[in-house]
Amino acid sequence: MATASTYWAAAPVVRRVRAYFAPVNRTAGTPMLFDASEQGAFNLNAPPAPWISLGWIRDFVRKPMGKLVPVVTGMPPTVLEQSWELLDAQVSFQFLSWTKLTMALAAASQHMNLLLPMSGATASPDGATAVPAVTVEPGGTATFLPMAQADAATFTAGQMVAVDVDYTGQTGFVGSGVSGSYVKTALTDVNYIRRVTYNVARIEEVTTAGLQLAEPLIAGAPATGMKAQALLGFVDREGGTFFPEWSGLFVLEGSQGERIFYFYPRLQPVVGSTEKPLVPSKPTPLEVEERLKPVVVTPKYQGTLEQMPLTALCRALPITDPLDGELVLCYRSFLPAGNALI
């Protein structure tokens, strides 16, 4: 029997959806895992490492694309059981902010950094020849890059910086922390890895000992051999053969404190970058009436402000669940509100 301290659980009422990203080890084929039993109560503003908040999203839609087919036997034909003919699913949503990560995860190819170009360098769609990188000395942290005073003086507070190793002809997945590209044949640009790396941050302060960063590098403390280069922005291309892959976590928090988690171990984009202005909502009859009233026309043109969210459409790829060997695309977890009847 229900008591005064219990209540029937209604459908969760949520306002918005939070999205989180974690890198997949592409070389080993190992996604990042999320355990709702151990991590489900985390502070939504401070996710457990290595999960990174992507902020609020809108128009979150999950769409099963799999196909179940009947196994028919006998005369007359009778459905004996069901079997998966296709295991597939998609998830779509809109990022409400443009950042390095949100742009990269909404793209379907390499997402690159526009490195600071050398004076007089020949123009190129994905960035001209860059200024030489400077060495990051040993002893750095995820938020501090030690370097010679003369090298530090080439940067300014507020600049963005890419931190990674030189490209020396290696093939395969490249990029520290997150694989930013797959090199099929050797290239010649020594800065290529820093062009595609996710290991970027904003410089908060330039000191005589190095660069203090406003946010931690995604790859953590700089490894031996890493160098730093200033960057101006980001660029990605529509086309190519590299498909980014990441682990995604989507969290809905109900008004009573309950939480719904959608954990996708492996997500890859389905289409290239897609953006369109947000269309204003349909006006109410009262708003229509107000608009029909006479207005005073002024010579100054008053345009309409439009928001440009980033649209992501991703395909879920399967993993083998170690519990029982089943192929799984997504884990849906629910943590009920306290004292709710179950």
Buried (B, 14 or more C-beta within 10 A) or exposed (E): EEEEEEEEBEEBEBEEBBBBBBBBEBEEEEBBEBEBEEBBEBEEEEBEEBBBBBBBBEEBEBEEEEEEEEEEEEEEEEEEEEEEEEBBBBBBBBBBEBEBBBBBBBBBBBBBBBBBBEEEEEEEEBBBBBBEBBBBBEEBBBBBBBBBEEBBEBBEEEBBBBBBBBBEEBEEBBBBBBBBBBBEEEBEEBBBBBBBBBBBBEBBEBEEBBBBBEEBBBBBBBBEEBBBBBBEEBBBBEEBEBBBBBBBBBBBBBEBEBBBBBBBBBBBBBBBBBEEEEEEEEEEEEEEEEEEEEEEEEEEEEEEEEEEBBBBBBBBBBBEEEEEEEEBBBBEBBBBBEEBEE
